[in-house]
Amino acid sequence: MIRSLLFLLTLLLSPAFAQTVIEFWHSQDSTVETIEALAAAFNQSQSDYQVLPRYAGSYDEAAFKLIAAYSAGNQPVLFDAELTVFPRLVEEGTVLNLDDLTAALPADFIADFYPALWNYGDLGGRYGLPWNMSVTMLFYNATAFKQRGIATPPLNWAEFEAAAKHLTTRQTKGYIGVNIAFIFEMMVSTRGGQIVTDNGKPNFDSPEAIEALTMLQRLAKERAMIVRSFAELDVALLDFVRTKGMMSFASFAFLPQGQRYAIAFELGVAPVPAGVSGAAPLMGAQLVVIKGASEAQRQGAFAFWQFLTRAENIKTWVEASYFLPVRRAALPLLEPWYNEDPARRISLEQLEQAVPRPRIGSYAVWQSYLQEALDKALKAGVDPATALAEAQRRALEDR
């Protein structure tokens, strides 16, 4: 009897019965508990894999930690790669190709994804998987709009500039501008331009970019705008909730935080001004499998992603995170949640027109040159064309 029990114990502890561990690094600090619950549900649903989620800091912090971990040989299996980090990881060969796994998916399953979200992870092969993605939205002080007689949020950039000036008083500014790349990309893409061309060339000094920065400089010179650098992102949030500024742009995932802190006024949410094209860049990340993972780990990471993209799990994730639903199958389940607050549905209006952020590895560095150009033009008064030409020159030297 004892020998039989020892044999059974040895069998259960043998490699054939051991679970494959999938360490998952993510940057979603506000939804740690939800991610842990989803991982626990996946772990309980099968016996082959065990997903261990870990919050690795902000997108930038996680990227630096990944570099260090990869060099030391203790990298995670699954990684939440921010959209400008993702192409760099692909170009450097840091992530594994998933073509064979996605090729085996049912055609109707793939067709159920929103094309802009599904296509994002294809960079000459499938390297990224969609899960946590968003779009930029206009957040505004609806109370101030009513008090100042502005009936609707601006539909184009001329209306936006006029509204910013009209909302400005001795105590407040019409617009809080954060000199961060993704917001400026949106201002360029909605004008029909591109920050990076289709062939991967920086396009910082395009007519559309100069036009966008010139508009911002006008607002700054006329004191209708609070100018904040990328490092002052949290300060910009305080500016808005303390009613020092009446409009700002942010990821739609900011909505619950904005509603929580907007105590003194009614929070308004709208699509970004349509401009010429209405095309706003997507935001968020791609789930990637890091090189060094075993085949079993690669398979397990993919199985976990499939679990996350079940309609009922997308519902759980969207309600907790306010990210976009990556599959249409989740929409009927989300209908009561969207109906509860019409502002939640607005992000879907921009999804069909959403465009990728620049998908070239160098842009992870180039965007810092762009942000410095914005600072120079809006804080130091440098001519917009001159500031952008300098950023363009620096980016070309890095190609």
Legacy VTK file of the C-alpha trace (Angstrom):
# vtk DataFile Version 3.0
C-alpha trace
ASCII
DATASET POLYDATA
POINTS 399 float
0.000 0.000 0.000
2.775 2.440 0.989
4.740 1.574 -2.144
1.620 2.231 -4.255
1.148 5.653 -2.638
4.806 6.510 -3.185
4.518 5.504 -6.834
1.405 7.636 -7.274
3.098 10.609 -5.617
6.158 10.216 -7.839
3.913 10.029 -10.895
2.006 13.171 -9.950
5.247 15.091 -9.404
6.811 13.925 -12.653
7.253 16.327 -15.617
4.320 14.690 -17.390
1.968 16.007 -14.675
3.704 19.302 -13.893
1.928 22.465 -14.971
3.677 24.833 -17.368
4.108 28.192 -15.653
3.275 31.328 -17.662
4.615 34.473 -16.004
2.627 37.443 -17.297
3.896 41.020 -16.882
1.360 43.810 -17.377
1.026 47.561 -16.765
-2.608 47.791 -15.684
-2.360 49.129 -12.128
-6.061 49.989 -11.765
-7.242 46.493 -12.712
-4.763 44.251 -10.894
-7.525 42.399 -9.062
-9.494 41.789 -12.260
-6.433 40.394 -14.039
-5.653 38.164 -11.086
-9.246 36.895 -11.058
-9.162 36.156 -14.798
-5.848 34.330 -14.425
-7.235 32.317 -11.501
-10.312 31.386 -13.538
-8.109 30.243 -16.420
-5.900 28.223 -14.078
-8.952 26.492 -12.645
-10.398 25.797 -16.090
-7.590 23.450 -17.141
-4.650 21.529 -15.690
-1.860 22.133 -18.217
-0.898 25.736 -17.488
-0.605 28.121 -14.578
-0.628 31.845 -15.372
1.091 34.068 -12.809
0.232 37.743 -13.446
2.482 40.504 -12.137
2.111 44.265 -12.301
5.454 45.484 -13.716
4.908 49.235 -13.452
3.890 51.752 -16.104
4.439 50.945 -19.769
7.821 52.695 -19.708
8.869 51.080 -16.431
7.837 47.642 -17.644
9.794 48.080 -20.878
12.982 48.917 -18.935
12.413 45.978 -16.590
11.951 43.674 -19.568
15.290 44.749 -21.060
17.055 44.001 -17.780
15.239 40.701 -17.274
15.884 39.581 -20.848
19.603 40.307 -20.473
19.664 38.267 -17.256
17.670 35.411 -18.750
14.716 35.689 -16.372
12.198 37.383 -18.667
8.449 36.707 -18.463
6.631 34.520 -20.973
3.761 36.901 -21.745
4.286 40.660 -21.850
1.960 43.649 -22.194
3.853 45.670 -24.836
2.802 49.303 -25.282
2.082 50.130 -28.916
5.320 52.055 -29.566
7.390 49.416 -27.748
5.756 46.536 -29.624
7.332 47.131 -33.080
10.747 47.621 -31.527
10.498 44.250 -29.766
9.525 42.651 -33.072
12.391 44.267 -35.005
14.908 43.231 -32.356
13.701 39.634 -32.412
12.626 39.723 -28.773
9.163 38.260 -29.353
8.044 34.968 -30.869
6.032 34.530 -34.036
2.495 33.191 -33.551
1.451 32.622 -37.173
0.959 28.873 -36.778
-1.308 29.355 -33.760
-3.515 32.068 -35.257
-3.727 30.108 -38.545
-5.468 27.321 -36.639
-8.177 29.653 -35.289
-11.686 29.358 -36.805
-12.319 31.916 -39.530
-15.496 33.163 -37.841
-13.577 33.769 -34.605
-11.046 36.000 -36.390
-13.793 37.765 -38.346
-15.475 38.686 -35.075
-12.560 40.958 -34.090
-12.674 44.603 -35.075
-10.273 44.742 -38.058
-8.245 47.689 -36.719
-7.622 45.795 -33.494
-6.904 42.404 -35.046
-4.588 43.759 -37.732
-2.447 45.712 -35.284
-0.424 42.698 -34.205
0.578 41.725 -37.739
4.024 43.102 -38.590
5.019 40.889 -41.491
3.777 38.016 -39.339
1.631 37.630 -36.258
3.552 38.831 -33.206
0.942 40.683 -31.166
-2.458 39.740 -29.779
-5.150 42.373 -29.065
-6.637 42.686 -25.605
-6.162 46.108 -23.988
-6.637 48.866 -26.555
-8.287 52.261 -26.465
-8.749 55.522 -28.380
-8.176 59.172 -27.544
-11.246 61.145 -26.488
-12.094 64.764 -25.711
-12.913 65.321 -22.040
-14.593 68.612 -21.214
-16.274 70.521 -18.413
-19.917 70.244 -19.473
-21.003 72.647 -16.732
-18.724 75.374 -18.094
-19.938 74.681 -21.634
-23.530 75.322 -20.548
-22.614 78.432 -18.576
-20.735 79.889 -21.538
-23.468 79.027 -24.045
-21.580 76.336 -25.966
-24.280 73.874 -27.012
-22.152 70.991 -28.286
-18.547 69.836 -28.096
-16.379 70.979 -31.044
-16.760 68.977 -34.238
-13.643 70.306 -35.977
-10.441 72.141 -35.098
-11.774 75.593 -35.891
-14.614 75.013 -33.425
-12.142 73.612 -30.902
-9.933 76.709 -31.065
-12.944 79.004 -30.807
-14.304 77.060 -27.815
-10.942 77.167 -26.030
-10.827 80.950 -26.366
-14.481 81.386 -25.381
-14.048 79.246 -22.246
-10.991 81.189 -21.061
-11.461 83.591 -18.146
-9.128 85.286 -15.671
-9.254 82.161 -13.504
-9.402 79.361 -16.072
-8.054 78.335 -19.463
-10.045 76.774 -22.250
-7.656 73.911 -22.934
-5.071 71.872 -21.024
-2.479 70.684 -23.525
-0.071 67.914 -22.591
2.961 67.717 -24.870
2.753 63.978 -25.362
3.209 62.237 -28.693
-0.085 60.359 -28.975
-2.174 63.530 -28.562
-0.196 65.373 -31.216
-0.412 62.318 -33.511
-4.201 62.586 -33.205
-4.133 66.282 -34.111
-2.121 65.427 -37.224
-4.027 62.304 -38.302
-7.418 64.041 -38.004
-6.032 66.664 -40.366
-5.276 63.914 -42.875
-1.541 63.731 -42.143
0.903 61.185 -40.766
3.646 61.582 -38.173
5.494 58.668 -39.817
4.951 57.786 -43.481
3.901 54.351 -44.715
7.499 53.592 -45.693
8.756 54.330 -42.163
10.140 57.833 -42.645
9.622 60.492 -39.950
7.226 63.168 -41.129
7.346 65.598 -38.233
7.554 68.732 -40.386
4.591 67.958 -42.628
2.098 70.752 -43.385
-0.471 69.040 -41.147
1.957 68.872 -38.221
2.975 72.514 -38.639
-0.688 73.519 -38.833
-1.497 71.605 -35.625
1.415 73.061 -33.662
0.709 76.563 -34.978
-2.855 76.293 -33.652
-1.536 75.218 -30.253
0.971 78.064 -30.178
-1.800 80.563 -30.941
-3.766 79.247 -27.965
-0.678 79.420 -25.744
0.171 82.995 -26.801
-3.430 84.105 -26.258
-3.362 82.504 -22.780
-6.226 80.179 -23.659
-4.182 77.073 -22.910
-2.325 75.520 -19.975
0.850 73.928 -21.351
2.110 70.793 -19.614
5.070 68.621 -20.566
4.979 64.833 -20.673
6.479 64.748 -17.154
3.573 66.884 -15.907
0.816 64.468 -16.935
-0.453 64.038 -13.368
-0.413 67.811 -12.854
-2.560 68.197 -15.979
-5.112 65.828 -14.448
-5.257 67.990 -11.340
-5.626 71.106 -13.521
-8.722 69.570 -15.069
-10.464 68.274 -11.936
-9.743 71.572 -10.136
-11.425 73.431 -13.041
-8.293 75.320 -14.027
-8.837 74.103 -17.598
-12.029 73.215 -19.430
-10.945 70.722 -22.113
-8.286 68.063 -22.479
-7.544 64.872 -24.408
-6.872 61.469 -22.869
-7.420 57.773 -23.378
-11.036 56.701 -22.996
-9.804 54.460 -20.156
-9.510 57.712 -18.142
-13.325 58.012 -17.974
-13.959 56.276 -14.598
-11.105 58.193 -12.984
-12.405 61.453 -14.425
-15.942 60.758 -13.231
-14.654 59.875 -9.772
-12.752 63.136 -9.351
-15.022 65.531 -11.259
-17.014 66.479 -8.164
-17.461 70.196 -8.802
-18.770 69.884 -12.367
-20.460 67.616 -14.874
-17.922 65.700 -16.970
-18.464 65.633 -20.710
-16.952 63.138 -23.150
-16.890 63.394 -26.942
-15.013 62.064 -29.957
-11.971 64.097 -30.915
-12.620 66.907 -33.428
-13.027 65.168 -36.776
-10.993 67.580 -38.847
-10.454 66.215 -42.356
-10.388 62.490 -41.662
-11.666 61.811 -38.149
-8.929 59.168 -37.841
-7.680 58.968 -34.253
-4.734 56.699 -33.362
-5.334 53.618 -31.275
-3.719 53.398 -27.865
-2.867 50.622 -25.460
-0.740 47.527 -25.938
-0.276 44.146 -27.579
0.188 40.886 -25.725
3.424 39.259 -26.918
5.293 36.054 -26.114
8.916 36.767 -25.224
11.760 34.870 -26.877
13.152 32.206 -24.562
9.723 30.775 -23.758
9.443 27.035 -24.298
7.022 25.669 -26.849
4.713 24.619 -24.024
4.833 28.153 -22.617
4.127 29.660 -26.036
1.118 27.364 -26.391
-0.020 28.195 -22.859
0.261 31.943 -23.354
-1.828 31.656 -26.503
-4.415 29.515 -24.698
-4.662 32.172 -21.982
-5.218 34.886 -24.600
-7.994 32.784 -26.136
-9.559 32.526 -22.693
-9.327 36.308 -22.220
-11.103 36.885 -25.531
-14.137 34.787 -24.691
-17.166 37.092 -24.848
-17.958 36.776 -21.145
-14.358 37.540 -20.174
-14.207 40.533 -22.510
-17.309 41.815 -20.736
-15.601 41.453 -17.365
-12.466 43.174 -18.661
-14.179 46.099 -20.399
-16.378 46.867 -17.403
-13.320 46.938 -15.152
-10.849 48.682 -17.456
-12.930 50.747 -19.931
-10.746 49.419 -22.762
-12.391 48.647 -26.096
-14.145 45.301 -26.595
-11.894 43.532 -29.099
-14.690 41.245 -30.364
-18.211 42.088 -31.468
-19.528 38.965 -29.723
-19.158 40.770 -26.397
-21.411 43.684 -27.370
-24.766 42.043 -26.451
-23.358 41.206 -23.021
-22.105 44.788 -22.612
-25.355 46.427 -23.752
-26.730 46.997 -20.207
-23.405 48.506 -19.144
-23.316 50.863 -22.124
-26.959 51.861 -21.552
-26.234 52.643 -17.909
-23.967 55.529 -18.977
-24.130 56.741 -22.603
-20.619 58.228 -22.276
-19.235 54.681 -22.237
-20.456 54.029 -25.772
-18.699 57.006 -27.347
-15.388 55.172 -27.747
-17.085 52.710 -30.108
-17.980 55.601 -32.426
-14.287 56.167 -33.151
-13.304 52.519 -33.457
-14.269 52.093 -37.105
-12.077 55.082 -38.085
-9.184 54.329 -35.743
-5.685 54.141 -37.214
-2.460 52.588 -35.881
0.219 54.557 -34.115
3.552 54.507 -35.999
4.578 50.847 -36.227
8.323 51.245 -36.552
10.751 50.465 -33.755
12.639 53.755 -34.041
9.541 55.730 -33.128
9.974 54.716 -29.488
12.944 57.126 -29.556
11.700 59.560 -32.193
8.650 60.505 -30.156
10.913 62.015 -27.488
12.270 64.408 -30.156
8.708 65.292 -31.099
7.748 65.969 -27.492
10.806 68.197 -27.058
9.733 70.154 -30.154
6.294 70.694 -28.637
7.881 71.950 -25.418
10.124 74.373 -27.341
7.246 75.800 -29.378
4.722 76.057 -26.561
6.911 76.873 -23.579
9.798 78.775 -25.174
7.966 80.331 -28.131
10.127 78.726 -30.850
8.579 78.929 -34.320
6.547 75.710 -34.903
8.125 74.969 -38.289
11.619 75.454 -36.833
10.940 73.235 -33.793
9.461 70.463 -35.923
12.258 70.673 -38.502
14.776 70.119 -35.709
12.852 67.070 -34.492
12.714 65.796 -38.066
16.472 66.212 -38.489
17.211 64.322 -35.276
14.877 61.488 -36.240
16.425 61.172 -39.707
19.867 60.911 -38.134
18.613 57.978 -36.040
17.277 55.966 -38.987
LINES 1 400
399 0 1 2 3 4 5 6 7 8 9 10 11 12 13 14 15 16 17 18 19 20 21 22 23 24 25 26 27 28 29 30 31 32 33 34 35 36 37 38 39 40 41 42 43 44 45 46 47 48 49 50 51 52 53 54 55 56 57 58 59 60 61 62 63 64 65 66 67 68 69 70 71 72 73 74 75 76 77 78 79 80 81 82 83 84 85 86 87 88 89 90 91 92 93 94 95 96 97 98 99 100 101 102 103 104 105 106 107 108 109 110 111 112 113 114 115 116 117 118 119 120 121 122 123 124 125 126 127 128 129 130 131 132 133 134 135 136 137 138 139 140 141 142 143 144 145 146 147 148 149 150 151 152 153 154 155 156 157 158 159 160 161 162 163 164 165 166 167 168 169 170 171 172 173 174 175 176 177 178 179 180 181 182 183 184 185 186 187 188 189 190 191 192 193 194 195 196 197 198 199 200 201 202 203 204 205 206 207 208 209 210 211 212 213 214 215 216 217 218 219 220 221 222 223 224 225 226 227 228 229 230 231 232 233 234 235 236 237 238 239 240 241 242 243 244 245 246 247 248 249 250 251 252 253 254 255 256 257 258 259 260 261 262 263 264 265 266 267 268 269 270 271 272 273 274 275 276 277 278 279 280 281 282 283 284 285 286 287 288 289 290 291 292 293 294 295 296 297 298 299 300 301 302 303 304 305 306 307 308 309 310 311 312 313 314 315 316 317 318 319 320 321 322 323 324 325 326 327 328 329 330 331 332 333 334 335 336 337 338 339 340 341 342 343 344 345 346 347 348 349 350 351 352 353 354 355 356 357 358 359 360 361 362 363 364 365 366 367 368 369 370 371 372 373 374 375 376 377 378 379 380 381 382 383 384 385 386 387 388 389 390 391 392 393 394 395 396 397 398
